[in-house]
Structures are given as structure tokens and as C-alpha cells.
Amino acid sequence: MNSDPKPNPVTLEICPRGETSRRALAALGGKRQDRFISFESPALLFKVLTRKRWELLATMTGAGAISIREAARRVGRDVKAVHGDVTALLNAGLLRKTEQGKILFPYDAVHGDFMLSAA
């Protein structure tokens, strides 16, 4: 018997608004959807997921709920700068805030789903 917990990944994608709306309607109709966070353009994805924010997510993966101060300590950065990054990641839906005011990356993996092709 496998006692490993079920994986909890999130998929980051570049997706037109229509596809995101279709998925939301399917979910409202009771069809289970995977966990997606969609961005309308590559520019928006890379504006939100800067190198330092990606490092913050990597550090928080599997860490459970922690304070912003603890997150800053773990990545070796200034608390004020990490606070700004946390705010952006909360707004994008990548982080969650607990009732105790701590921050949580609620996934155990990130999958990128996007492709660059000729126009």
C-alpha cells in the first residue's frame, strides 16, 4: 500500500481569457478541474514571476505556513522587499494567507504549460 500523499501541483499557463472562462464554467457545472493559474500573456507571467519571486516559491515549497520575516530569512533578503514580492504572489493566487497571518504556498509542485511558436 502506498502511503505517499496525493501530489498537489499547480499549473501555470498562458491562456486567453475565453479558455479560462470555459474552465470556470465547467467547474461551476460540477466538472472537476485541475489547479491552474492563468496569465493572459507571457509578459504578464514574467512580470509576476520574477527570478526572486520564483526563488521565494521554491523556498516555500513544502515549508507549510510561515511568516514573511521567516520567508525573508530563508531567502536571505530584506523583509520589506520580500513583503512586496509576497503581495504580488498573493494577488496572483500563488500564495495564500492563513487566519494567523502567515503565508502559505499551498502546492507541492509547479508545472509550466506554455509554448512559443511562429506567428
N, CA, C and O atoms as a GROMACS GRO file, in nm:
protein
  476
    1MET      N    1   0.084  -0.118   0.000
    1MET     CA    2   0.000   0.000   0.000
    1MET      C    3   0.088   0.124   0.000
    1MET      O    4   0.182   0.133   0.079
    2ASN      N    5   0.058   0.219  -0.086
    2ASN     CA    6   0.136   0.341  -0.099
    2ASN      C    7   0.081   0.445  -0.002
    2ASN      O    8  -0.036   0.483  -0.011
    3SER      N    9   0.165   0.489   0.090
    3SER     CA   10   0.120   0.588   0.189
    3SER      C   11   0.162   0.730   0.152
    3SER      O   12   0.140   0.823   0.229
    4ASP      N   13   0.221   0.748   0.032
    4ASP     CA   14   0.259   0.881  -0.011
    4ASP      C   15   0.134   0.966  -0.029
    4ASP      O   16   0.033   0.919  -0.082
    5PRO      N   17   0.138   1.093   0.016
    5PRO     CA   18   0.022   1.179  -0.003
    5PRO      C   19   0.001   1.208  -0.152
    5PRO      O   20   0.095   1.203  -0.231
    6LYS      N   21  -0.122   1.236  -0.188
    6LYS     CA   22  -0.154   1.268  -0.326
    6LYS      C   23  -0.083   1.397  -0.364
    6LYS      O   24  -0.086   1.495  -0.289
    7PRO      N   25  -0.018   1.399  -0.482
    7PRO     CA   26   0.051   1.522  -0.523
    7PRO      C   27  -0.046   1.638  -0.538
    7PRO      O   28  -0.163   1.620  -0.573
    8ASN      N   29   0.002   1.756  -0.512
    8ASN     CA   30  -0.080   1.876  -0.518
    8ASN      C   31  -0.009   1.982  -0.603
    8ASN      O   32   0.038   2.082  -0.550
    9PRO      N   33  -0.002   1.960  -0.735
    9PRO     CA   34   0.068   2.058  -0.820
    9PRO      C   35  -0.026   2.169  -0.867
    9PRO      O   36  -0.148   2.155  -0.863
   10VAL      N   37   0.033   2.279  -0.910
   10VAL     CA   38  -0.040   2.387  -0.975
   10VAL      C   39   0.023   2.404  -1.114
   10VAL      O   40   0.144   2.392  -1.130
   11THR      N   41  -0.062   2.431  -1.213
   11THR     CA   42  -0.014   2.455  -1.348
   11THR      C   43  -0.024   2.603  -1.378
   11THR      O   44  -0.130   2.664  -1.365
   12LEU      N   45   0.088   2.660  -1.419
   12LEU     CA   46   0.091   2.799  -1.464
   12LEU      C   47   0.082   2.796  -1.615
   12LEU      O   48   0.155   2.722  -1.681
   13GLU      N   49  -0.007   2.877  -1.670
   13GLU     CA   50  -0.025   2.874  -1.814
   13GLU      C   51  -0.047   3.013  -1.869
   13GLU      O   52  -0.089   3.105  -1.799
   14ILE      N   53  -0.017   3.027  -1.998
   14ILE     CA   54  -0.053   3.146  -2.072
   14ILE      C   55  -0.175   3.105  -2.153
   14ILE      O   56  -0.170   3.014  -2.235
   15CYS      N   57  -0.284   3.174  -2.128
   15CYS     CA   58  -0.412   3.126  -2.179
   15CYS      C   59  -0.504   3.244  -2.207
   15CYS      O   60  -0.511   3.337  -2.126
   16PRO      N   61  -0.573   3.243  -2.321
   16PRO     CA   62  -0.669   3.351  -2.346
   16PRO      C   63  -0.783   3.348  -2.245
   16PRO      O   64  -0.817   3.243  -2.190
   17ARG      N   65  -0.841   3.462  -2.222
   17ARG     CA   66  -0.948   3.476  -2.124
   17ARG      C   67  -1.065   3.381  -2.152
   17ARG      O   68  -1.128   3.332  -2.059
   18GLY      N   69  -1.093   3.354  -2.278
   18GLY     CA   70  -1.203   3.265  -2.313
   18GLY      C   71  -1.184   3.124  -2.260
   18GLY      O   72  -1.279   3.063  -2.213
   19GLU      N   73  -1.062   3.073  -2.266
   19GLU     CA   74  -1.034   2.939  -2.214
   19GLU      C   75  -1.047   2.937  -2.062
   19GLU      O   76  -1.100   2.841  -2.005
   20THR      N   77  -1.001   3.040  -1.998
   20THR     CA   78  -1.014   3.050  -1.853
   20THR      C   79  -1.162   3.054  -1.813
   20THR      O   80  -1.202   2.990  -1.716
   21SER      N   81  -1.242   3.128  -1.888
   21SER     CA   82  -1.386   3.136  -1.860
   21SER      C   83  -1.453   3.000  -1.884
   21SER      O   84  -1.540   2.961  -1.807
   22ARG      N   85  -1.413   2.929  -1.990
   22ARG     CA   86  -1.469   2.798  -2.019
   22ARG      C   87  -1.441   2.702  -1.904
   22ARG      O   88  -1.529   2.627  -1.863
   23ARG      N   89  -1.319   2.705  -1.852
   23ARG     CA   90  -1.282   2.618  -1.740
   23ARG      C   91  -1.361   2.652  -1.615
   23ARG      O   92  -1.404   2.562  -1.542
   24ALA      N   93  -1.381   2.781  -1.589
   24ALA     CA   94  -1.458   2.823  -1.472
   24ALA      C   95  -1.604   2.777  -1.483
   24ALA      O   96  -1.662   2.731  -1.385
   25LEU      N   97  -1.661   2.789  -1.601
   25LEU     CA   98  -1.800   2.743  -1.620
   25LEU      C   99  -1.811   2.592  -1.603
   25LEU      O  100  -1.908   2.543  -1.546
   26ALA      N  101  -1.712   2.518  -1.653
   26ALA     CA  102  -1.713   2.373  -1.635
   26ALA      C  103  -1.707   2.337  -1.486
   26ALA      O  104  -1.775   2.245  -1.441
   27ALA      N  105  -1.625   2.410  -1.411
   27ALA     CA  106  -1.614   2.385  -1.267
   27ALA      C  107  -1.745   2.415  -1.197
   27ALA      O  108  -1.787   2.341  -1.108
   28LEU      N  109  -1.810   2.522  -1.236
   28LEU     CA  110  -1.940   2.556  -1.177
   28LEU      C  111  -2.045   2.450  -1.210
   28LEU      O  112  -2.141   2.430  -1.135
   29GLY      N  113  -2.027   2.382  -1.324
   29GLY     CA  114  -2.118   2.276  -1.364
   29GLY      C  115  -2.086   2.142  -1.298
   29GLY      O  116  -2.150   2.041  -1.328
   30GLY      N  117  -1.987   2.143  -1.209
   30GLY     CA  118  -1.954   2.022  -1.135
   30GLY      C  119  -1.841   1.940  -1.193
   30GLY      O  120  -1.805   1.836  -1.137
   31LYS      N  121  -1.783   1.983  -1.305
   31LYS     CA  122  -1.672   1.908  -1.364
   31LYS      C  123  -1.542   1.947  -1.294
   31LYS      O  124  -1.504   2.064  -1.291
   32ARG      N  125  -1.475   1.848  -1.237
   32ARG     CA  126  -1.350   1.874  -1.164
   32ARG      C  127  -1.244   1.929  -1.258
   32ARG      O  128  -1.224   1.879  -1.368
   33GLN      N  129  -1.178   2.033  -1.212
   33GLN     CA  130  -1.071   2.097  -1.289
   33GLN      C  131  -0.940   2.081  -1.213
   33GLN      O  132  -0.938   2.078  -1.090
   34ASP      N  133  -0.833   2.072  -1.288
   34ASP     CA  134  -0.702   2.074  -1.223
   34ASP      C  135  -0.678   2.215  -1.170
   34ASP      O  136  -0.754   2.308  -1.197
   35ARG      N  137  -0.571   2.229  -1.094
   35ARG     CA  138  -0.536   2.360  -1.037
   35ARG      C  139  -0.456   2.438  -1.142
   35ARG      O  140  -0.345   2.398  -1.178
   36PHE      N  141  -0.513   2.548  -1.189
   36PHE     CA  142  -0.448   2.632  -1.289
   36PHE      C  143  -0.441   2.774  -1.238
   36PHE      O  144  -0.532   2.822  -1.170
   37ILE      N  145  -0.333   2.843  -1.272
   37ILE     CA  146  -0.326   2.987  -1.258
   37ILE      C  147  -0.287   3.036  -1.396
   37ILE      O  148  -0.181   3.003  -1.449
   38SER      N  149  -0.376   3.116  -1.455
   38SER     CA  150  -0.361   3.157  -1.594
   38SER      C  151  -0.316   3.301  -1.605
   38SER      O  152  -0.356   3.387  -1.526
   39PHE      N  153  -0.232   3.326  -1.704
   39PHE     CA  154  -0.184   3.460  -1.736
   39PHE      C  155  -0.222   3.487  -1.881
   39PHE      O  156  -0.212   3.398  -1.965
   40GLU      N  157  -0.265   3.609  -1.910
   40GLU     CA  158  -0.309   3.641  -2.046
   40GLU      C  159  -0.195   3.653  -2.146
   40GLU      O  160  -0.217   3.641  -2.266
   41SER      N  161  -0.074   3.677  -2.098
   41SER     CA  162   0.038   3.695  -2.190
   41SER      C  163   0.168   3.652  -2.123
   41SER      O  164   0.178   3.648  -2.000
   42PRO      N  165   0.268   3.620  -2.206
   42PRO     CA  166   0.400   3.590  -2.148
   42PRO      C  167   0.455   3.708  -2.069
   42PRO      O  168   0.520   3.690  -1.966
   43ALA      N  169   0.428   3.829  -2.116
   43ALA     CA  170   0.478   3.948  -2.046
   43ALA      C  171   0.423   3.954  -1.904
   43ALA      O  172   0.496   3.987  -1.810
   44LEU      N  173   0.294   3.923  -1.888
   44LEU     CA  174   0.234   3.926  -1.756
   44LEU      C  175   0.289   3.815  -1.667
   44LEU      O  176   0.317   3.837  -1.549
   45LEU      N  177   0.305   3.696  -1.724
   45LEU     CA  178   0.362   3.585  -1.648
   45LEU      C  179   0.499   3.623  -1.592
   45LEU      O  180   0.527   3.603  -1.474
   46PHE      N  181   0.585   3.677  -1.678
   46PHE     CA  182   0.721   3.707  -1.634
   46PHE      C  183   0.730   3.836  -1.553
   46PHE      O  184   0.830   3.859  -1.485
   47LYS      N  185   0.628   3.919  -1.560
   47LYS     CA  186   0.621   4.036  -1.470
   47LYS      C  187   0.591   3.989  -1.328
   47LYS      O  188   0.648   4.040  -1.232
   48VAL      N  189   0.500   3.893  -1.317
   48VAL     CA  190   0.462   3.841  -1.185
   48VAL      C  191   0.569   3.747  -1.131
   48VAL      O  192   0.607   3.757  -1.014
   49LEU      N  193   0.619   3.657  -1.213
   49LEU     CA  194   0.715   3.556  -1.166
   49LEU      C  195   0.858   3.597  -1.198
   49LEU      O  196   0.923   3.541  -1.286
   50THR      N  197   0.905   3.695  -1.125
   50THR     CA  198   1.044   3.737  -1.140
   50THR      C  199   1.136   3.628  -1.081
   50THR      O  200   1.088   3.536  -1.015
   51ARG      N  201   1.263   3.640  -1.106
   51ARG     CA  202   1.359   3.541  -1.055
   51ARG      C  203   1.352   3.532  -0.903
   51ARG      O  204   1.351   3.422  -0.847
   52LYS      N  205   1.346   3.645  -0.836
   52LYS     CA  206   1.342   3.644  -0.689
   52LYS      C  207   1.212   3.585  -0.636
   52LYS      O  208   1.213   3.518  -0.533
   53ARG      N  209   1.102   3.609  -0.703
   53ARG     CA  210   0.974   3.552  -0.660
   53ARG      C  211   0.973   3.401  -0.683
   53ARG      O  212   0.918   3.325  -0.602
   54TRP      N  213   1.034   3.358  -0.793
   54TRP     CA  214   1.045   3.214  -0.820
   54TRP      C  215   1.129   3.148  -0.710
   54TRP      O  216   1.094   3.039  -0.663
   55GLU      N  217   1.238   3.212  -0.670
   55GLU     CA  218   1.322   3.159  -0.562
   55GLU      C  219   1.244   3.153  -0.431
   55GLU      O  220   1.259   3.058  -0.353
   56LEU      N  221   1.161   3.252  -0.407
   56LEU     CA  222   1.078   3.254  -0.286
   56LEU      C  223   0.980   3.135  -0.288
   56LEU      O  224   0.965   3.066  -0.187
   57LEU      N  225   0.915   3.111  -0.401
   57LEU     CA  226   0.824   2.997  -0.413
   57LEU      C  227   0.898   2.866  -0.393
   57LEU      O  228   0.849   2.776  -0.326
   58ALA      N  229   1.017   2.854  -0.452
   58ALA     CA  230   1.095   2.731  -0.436
   58ALA      C  231   1.130   2.707  -0.290
   58ALA      O  232   1.126   2.594  -0.243
   59THR      N  233   1.163   2.813  -0.218
   59THR     CA  234   1.196   2.802  -0.076
   59THR      C  235   1.074   2.765   0.006
   59THR      O  236   1.085   2.693   0.106
   60MET      N  237   0.958   2.814  -0.034
   60MET     CA  238   0.836   2.790   0.043
   60MET      C  239   0.771   2.655   0.011
   60MET      O  240   0.685   2.610   0.086
   61THR      N  241   0.810   2.591  -0.098
   61THR     CA  242   0.750   2.464  -0.136
   61THR      C  243   0.774   2.361  -0.025
   61THR      O  244   0.888   2.330   0.009
   62GLY      N  245   0.666   2.311   0.029
   62GLY     CA  246   0.673   2.210   0.135
   62GLY      C  247   0.702   2.265   0.273
   62GLY      O  248   0.714   2.188   0.368
   63ALA      N  249   0.715   2.397   0.286
   63ALA     CA  250   0.753   2.456   0.415
   63ALA      C  251   0.634   2.476   0.508
   63ALA      O  252   0.654   2.499   0.628
   64GLY      N  253   0.513   2.469   0.457
   64GLY     CA  254   0.396   2.499   0.540
   64GLY      C  255   0.382   2.650   0.556
   64GLY      O  256   0.448   2.727   0.486
   65ALA      N  257   0.296   2.690   0.646
   65ALA     CA  258   0.270   2.832   0.669
   65ALA      C  259   0.386   2.893   0.749
   65ALA      O  260   0.426   2.840   0.852
   66ILE      N  261   0.438   3.004   0.699
   66ILE     CA  262   0.548   3.074   0.766
   66ILE      C  263   0.522   3.224   0.764
   66ILE      O  264   0.439   3.272   0.686
   67SER      N  265   0.592   3.296   0.848
   67SER     CA  266   0.578   3.442   0.850
   67SER      C  267   0.661   3.502   0.735
   67SER      O  268   0.751   3.438   0.682
   68ILE      N  269   0.628   3.624   0.700
   68ILE     CA  270   0.706   3.693   0.596
   68ILE      C  271   0.849   3.711   0.645
   68ILE      O  272   0.943   3.698   0.566
   69ARG      N  273   0.867   3.739   0.771
   69ARG     CA  274   1.002   3.754   0.827
   69ARG      C  275   1.082   3.625   0.812
   69ARG      O  276   1.200   3.628   0.777
   70GLU      N  277   1.018   3.512   0.838
   70GLU     CA  278   1.084   3.382   0.822
   70GLU      C  279   1.116   3.354   0.676
   70GLU      O  280   1.222   3.302   0.644
   71ALA      N  281   1.024   3.390   0.587
   71ALA     CA  282   1.048   3.372   0.443
   71ALA      C  283   1.169   3.455   0.400
   71ALA      O  284   1.254   3.408   0.326
   72ALA      N  285   1.176   3.579   0.448
   72ALA     CA  286   1.289   3.666   0.415
   72ALA      C  287   1.421   3.607   0.467
   72ALA      O  288   1.523   3.611   0.398
   73ARG      N  289   1.416   3.553   0.588
   73ARG     CA  290   1.537   3.492   0.645
   73ARG      C  291   1.582   3.374   0.560
   73ARG      O  292   1.701   3.357   0.534
   74ARG      N  293   1.487   3.292   0.516
   74ARG     CA  294   1.521   3.172   0.439
   74ARG      C  295   1.580   3.204   0.302
   74ARG      O  296   1.664   3.130   0.252
   75VAL      N  297   1.536   3.314   0.242
   75VAL     CA  298   1.591   3.350   0.110
   75VAL      C  299   1.705   3.451   0.121
   75VAL      O  300   1.765   3.489   0.020
   76GLY      N  301   1.736   3.495   0.245
   76GLY     CA  302   1.848   3.588   0.265
   76GLY      C  303   1.823   3.725   0.207
   76GLY      O  304   1.914   3.787   0.150
   77ARG      N  305   1.700   3.774   0.222
   77ARG     CA  306   1.664   3.904   0.166
   77ARG      C  307   1.599   3.993   0.271
   77ARG      O  308   1.560   3.946   0.378
   78ASP      N  309   1.588   4.120   0.240
   78ASP     CA  310   1.526   4.220   0.324
   78ASP      C  311   1.376   4.192   0.338
   78ASP      O  312   1.310   4.156   0.241
   79VAL      N  313   1.324   4.208   0.459
   79VAL     CA  314   1.183   4.179   0.487
   79VAL      C  315   1.091   4.267   0.401
   79VAL      O  316   0.990   4.219   0.350
   80LYS      N  317   1.125   4.394   0.386
   80LYS     CA  318   1.040   4.486   0.308
   80LYS      C  319   1.032   4.441   0.162
   80LYS      O  320   0.924   4.444   0.102
   81ALA      N  321   1.143   4.400   0.104
   81ALA     CA  322   1.144   4.354  -0.035
   81ALA      C  323   1.063   4.225  -0.050
   81ALA      O  324   0.988   4.210  -0.146
   82VAL      N  325   1.079   4.134   0.045
   82VAL     CA  326   1.004   4.008   0.041
   82VAL      C  327   0.855   4.036   0.059
   82VAL      O  328   0.772   3.971  -0.004
   83HIS      N  329   0.821   4.132   0.143
   83HIS     CA  330   0.681   4.169   0.163
   83HIS      C  331   0.618   4.212   0.029
   83HIS      O  332   0.506   4.172  -0.002
   84GLY      N  333   0.690   4.291  -0.049
   84GLY     CA  334   0.641   4.334  -0.180
   84GLY      C  335   0.620   4.215  -0.273
   84GLY      O  336   0.520   4.209  -0.345
   85ASP      N  337   0.714   4.121  -0.271
   85ASP     CA  338   0.700   4.002  -0.354
   85ASP      C  339   0.584   3.914  -0.307
   85ASP      O  340   0.510   3.859  -0.389
   86VAL      N  341   0.568   3.902  -0.178
   86VAL     CA  342   0.457   3.823  -0.123
   86VAL      C  343   0.324   3.884  -0.165
   86VAL      O  344   0.231   3.812  -0.202
   87THR      N  345   0.313   4.016  -0.160
   87THR     CA  346   0.190   4.083  -0.202
   87THR      C  347   0.158   4.051  -0.348
   87THR      O  348   0.043   4.021  -0.381
   88ALA      N  349   0.257   4.058  -0.435
   88ALA     CA  350   0.236   4.027  -0.577
   88ALA      C  351   0.194   3.882  -0.595
   88ALA      O  352   0.106   3.853  -0.677
   89LEU      N  353   0.254   3.790  -0.520
   89LEU     CA  354   0.222   3.648  -0.532
   89LEU      C  355   0.085   3.615  -0.472
   89LEU      O  356   0.016   3.526  -0.520
   90LEU      N  357   0.046   3.688  -0.367
   90LEU     CA  358  -0.090   3.674  -0.313
   90LEU      C  359  -0.192   3.720  -0.416
   90LEU      O  360  -0.293   3.653  -0.438
   91ASN      N  361  -0.166   3.834  -0.479
   91ASN     CA  362  -0.258   3.889  -0.578
   91ASN      C  363  -0.273   3.797  -0.700
   91ASN      O  364  -0.379   3.791  -0.762
   92ALA      N  365  -0.165   3.725  -0.733
   92ALA     CA  366  -0.168   3.633  -0.847
   92ALA      C  367  -0.231   3.498  -0.811
   92ALA      O  368  -0.257   3.416  -0.900
   93GLY      N  369  -0.256   3.475  -0.684
   93GLY     CA  370  -0.316   3.349  -0.642
   93GLY      C  371  -0.217   3.238  -0.614
   93GLY      O  372  -0.256   3.124  -0.593
   94LEU      N  373  -0.089   3.271  -0.614
   94LEU     CA  374   0.013   3.169  -0.590
   94LEU      C  375   0.037   3.144  -0.442
   94LEU      O  376   0.073   3.032  -0.403
   95LEU      N  377   0.018   3.244  -0.361
   95LEU     CA  378   0.031   3.229  -0.216
   95LEU      C  379  -0.106   3.252  -0.152
   95LEU      O  380  -0.193   3.317  -0.209
   96ARG      N  381  -0.121   3.200  -0.033
   96ARG     CA  382  -0.241   3.224   0.047
   96ARG      C  383  -0.199   3.273   0.184
   96ARG      O  384  -0.089   3.244   0.231
   97LYS      N  385  -0.287   3.349   0.246
   97LYS     CA  386  -0.262   3.398   0.382
   97LYS      C  387  -0.350   3.318   0.477
   97LYS      O  388  -0.469   3.299   0.452
   98THR      N  389  -0.291   3.270   0.585
   98THR     CA  390  -0.366   3.192   0.683
   98THR      C  391  -0.440   3.286   0.778
   98THR      O  392  -0.415   3.407   0.779
   99GLU      N  393  -0.530   3.229   0.857
   99GLU     CA  394  -0.602   3.309   0.956
   99GLU      C  395  -0.508   3.370   1.059
   99GLU      O  396  -0.538   3.472   1.120
  100GLN      N  397  -0.392   3.306   1.078
  100GLN     CA  398  -0.293   3.357   1.173
  100GLN      C  399  -0.202   3.463   1.109
  100GLN      O  400  -0.111   3.514   1.175
  101GLY      N  401  -0.225   3.497   0.983
  101GLY     CA  402  -0.146   3.600   0.915
  101GLY      C  403  -0.018   3.549   0.853
  101GLY      O  404   0.064   3.628   0.806
  102LYS      N  405   0.002   3.419   0.853
  102LYS     CA  406   0.121   3.362   0.789
  102LYS      C  407   0.092   3.340   0.641
  102LYS      O  408  -0.023   3.345   0.597
  103ILE      N  409   0.198   3.317   0.565
  103ILE     CA  410   0.183   3.294   0.422
  103ILE      C  411   0.210   3.147   0.392
  103ILE      O  412   0.288   3.081   0.460
  104LEU      N  413   0.141   3.099   0.288
  104LEU     CA  414   0.148   2.957   0.254
  104LEU      C  415   0.151   2.941   0.104
  104LEU      O  416   0.070   3.001   0.033
  105PHE      N  417   0.244   2.859   0.056
  105PHE     CA  418   0.241   2.814  -0.083
  105PHE      C  419   0.173   2.678  -0.078
  105PHE      O  420   0.236   2.580  -0.038
  106PRO      N  421   0.045   2.670  -0.118
  106PRO     CA  422  -0.034   2.551  -0.091
  106PRO      C  423  -0.014   2.436  -0.189
  106PRO      O  424  -0.093   2.342  -0.191
  107TYR      N  425   0.091   2.441  -0.270
  107TYR     CA  426   0.116   2.337  -0.368
  107TYR      C  427   0.251   2.272  -0.340
  107TYR      O  428   0.337   2.331  -0.275
  108ASP      N  429   0.269   2.150  -0.390
  108ASP     CA  430   0.398   2.084  -0.370
  108ASP      C  431   0.480   2.080  -0.499
  108ASP      O  432   0.591   2.027  -0.500
  109ALA      N  433   0.426   2.136  -0.606
  109ALA     CA  434   0.498   2.140  -0.734
  109ALA      C  435   0.436   2.246  -0.823
  109ALA      O  436   0.319   2.281  -0.809
  110VAL      N  437   0.516   2.297  -0.916
  110VAL     CA  438   0.469   2.392  -1.016
  110VAL      C  439   0.499   2.334  -1.153
  110VAL      O  440   0.610   2.289  -1.181
  111HIS      N  441   0.397   2.335  -1.238
  111HIS     CA  442   0.412   2.289  -1.376
  111HIS      C  443   0.385   2.407  -1.467
  111HIS      O  444   0.282   2.474  -1.453
  112GLY      N  445   0.476   2.435  -1.560
  112GLY     CA  446   0.454   2.541  -1.658
  112GLY      C  447   0.397   2.482  -1.786
  112GLY      O  448   0.448   2.381  -1.835
  113ASP      N  449   0.292   2.543  -1.839
  113ASP     CA  450   0.229   2.492  -1.960
  113ASP      C  451   0.211   2.607  -2.058
  113ASP      O  452   0.108   2.674  -2.059
  114PHE      N  453   0.313   2.629  -2.140
  114PHE     CA  454   0.305   2.733  -2.242
  114PHE      C  455   0.404   2.702  -2.352
  114PHE      O  456   0.500   2.628  -2.332
  115MET      N  457   0.380   2.759  -2.469
  115MET     CA  458   0.463   2.728  -2.583
  115MET      C  459   0.485   2.856  -2.665
  115MET      O  460   0.394   2.938  -2.680
  116LEU      N  461   0.604   2.871  -2.716
  116LEU     CA  462   0.637   2.980  -2.807
  116LEU      C  463   0.641   2.921  -2.947
  116LEU      O  464   0.712   2.824  -2.972
  117SER      N  465   0.566   2.981  -3.039
  117SER     CA  466   0.565   2.930  -3.176
  117SER      C  467   0.562   3.046  -3.273
  117SER      O  468   0.537   3.161  -3.234
  118ALA      N  469   0.587   3.017  -3.399
  118ALA     CA  470   0.584   3.120  -3.502
  118ALA      C  471   0.444   3.176  -3.515
  118ALA      O  472   0.346   3.104  -3.503
  119ALA      N  473   0.436   3.306  -3.540
  119ALA     CA  474   0.304   3.371  -3.552
  119ALA      C  475   0.234   3.333  -3.679
  119ALA      O  476   0.123   3.379  -3.705
   0.00000   0.00000   0.00000
